[in-house]
Amino acid sequence: MAVWGDSHGGEITAAMGDQLAPLKRSVLAFTAVACPPSKDYRISTVCKNRNDEALALLSSDPRIKSVIMVPIFHRYSKINYPAMLDGFEASVKALHASGKRVVVIYPIPIFSFDPPAAIGMRRAQGRDTLDIGLTVPEFKHMQRESMKMLDGLGLPERDTVVPQKILCDDSLCRAQGPNGQILYFNNDHVSLEGAKLIVEKIDSL
């Protein structure tokens, strides 16, 4: 398998590697900070060239059967966002055309604060930490454009992973898991604990 993404792909790759190791399988990472897997998206020349390289390799390597795609969608909302979303769709279609299975990870909830710091401070004060998070309406509004694009891809359910269903309940996307585990290591990156919960939902490895 392969993971193609920006820095959101790092923890997903690590969690995927842990899950594949007992099966004697491996995962290839094509991840780069601030470089979403969006064909021809010109956030920088380096990013465009890297994506061209990634798409060519992923499409042509017969060992790679499935590609997991995971960017921090909202990070690019003020940097020619329509082009980023169009490029992401083009990447998915190009991989499909080359015969690859594509698994898309929908937007991961992100915060305006640092979850470990917030949880640590609350715990030090002896206060409850389960209400630290982002409301579901806020999350949906923040990700409305990316959600619309992703839903429009028409992917089968087995090829989509929706973190909202994993990290949120009906009202709140939480920074802390049910067993007290901290699900993020900063405001917009899941921890390895959070990544494991997401990777567990990828169907038919």
N, C-alpha and C positions, 0 to 999 in steps of 0.2 A: 504494500500500500504506500501511498504518499500523502503528505500533508502540504498543501500549498496555501500560504497566507502571509500576513504581516506578523507582527510580534505576538498576536493572539494565537498563532500556531505553535509557539514554543511549548507551552504546558500541554496543549492537546497532543503534540508529538510525543512528549515524555510519557503521558498517560497511555497513549496508544501503544508505545513500545512495551510498556509493562504488561499490557493485555495480550499482545501478540507473542511475546517471548515464550510462554509455555506451549504455544502452538508451533514453535520453530519457524516463525515468520518475522519479518522485519518491516520497518517503516522508514521511508526516505523523506527528509524534511527539505522543503523549499520555502523558507521563511526569511523575511527581512523587515526590519523596523520601518514603519511608515511606508510600506510598499504593498498595497492590496493586490490580490490576484486578478487584476482587471486589465484585459488586453488593450494595449495602446493608450492606457491612461497615463498622461504626461505630468504626473506630480513631480517627476524629475527624470532626467535622461538615464541615470543609473537604474531607477526603478523600471522604466520602460524596457531597457536592455535586459534586465534580469528577468522580467516577465516573458519576454520573447524567448529567452533561453529556457526558462522553466516550461513553457508551453510546448516548445519543440521537443524537449527531452521527455516530458510526461506523455506526450502523444505517441512518441516513437518507441519507447522502451517496452518490450513485450513482457517484461517481468512485472510491470506495474499494471494491476488489473483495476484498482480503485483509487480515486483521488478525493481526499477530504479537503474542502475549501472553507477557509475561516478568516475573514477580515474583521477589524473593528469598524463596522460600517459608519457609525456616527462621527468618528474622528475626521472623516473627509467631507462632512456636511457643508463646510464653508470653503472647500477647495474643488470647485467644479464638480459638485456631487453628481449631477446627471451623467457626466462622462464616466465617473467611477462606477456608477450602477450599470450603465450600458456596457462598459468594459467587462464587468463581472459576468453579465449575461453572455457576452460574446465568448468569454473563456469557457464557461460551462458548455455552450453549444459546440465549441471547437473540440473539447475533450470528448463529448458524446460522439461527434463525427469521427473521431479516431478510434472509437470502440471502447472507451473507458466508462466504467461506472463512476458517477460523480455523486458524492455525498456532501450536501450543503449544510453547514451549521448556521442556523438563523442568528440574528443579533443576540449577543450576550449582554445582559443588563450591565450598565456602567454607572458610576456614581460621581457626584461633585465633591466627594470627601474621601479620605483614606480609611477604608474599613478596618484594617488591623489597629490603627491608632484609635479610632472611635470605639471599637469594641474593648480595647485594652483600658481606655479611660473609664468606660462605664463599669467594667469589671472591678477596677481599682476602687471605684466609688461604691461598690456593692449594689449597683443598679442593674435592671434587666437589660439584656442586649438583643432580644429577639425582635424588637421593633425597629432595628437599624436597617435601613434599606431605601428603596425607591418604590413609589406607588405604581401599581400596574397601569393606571391611566397615564401617568407621566412617561413611563417606559414606552407605551404604545404610541403616544404622540411623538416622542423623540425618534422612534424608529419607523414611522408611518411610511416614508418613501421607500426605505429598503424592504420593508415587509411587502409592500405592493409589488415591487419588482420580483421578489423571490416567489411570491404566490403565483405571479404570472408565468413563471418558468414551467409550471405544470408538472413538477417532479413527483414521482410516486412517493407515498408516505415513507416507505422503507429507505428512501434516499434523502430524507430530511431529518435533522435533529433540531428541536425547538427548545433552546435553553429556558424560555419563559415557562415551559411546562415542568422544568426540572428545578429551577432556582427561585421560582415565584409560586405563591398560592393565589387565591382569587383577588387579593387586595395588595400584596406587597412582594417585591423582589428583594429577598433577604441577603444580607452579607454574611450570615452565619447559618450553618446547616443544622439539621434536627438533633445531631449528636454533639453540638457545640463546636464543630469544626469551622474554622474561618475559611470562607469560600473564595476570598480574593487576597492578593498580596499587595495590590495598590488600587487606585480608584477604577481602573478599567482593564485589569488583567486578573483572570481567575488564578487561584492557587492550584497546586497539584491536586488537592482534595476536590476543588471545584471542577477541575478538568476531568478527573476520574468519573464524577457523576455524569458529565456530558458524554464521555466516550462510551460509557456503559450502555448508552441508548443507541449506539450505532448498530444497525441491524445486519446480521449475517456477515460477520467478518470473514 
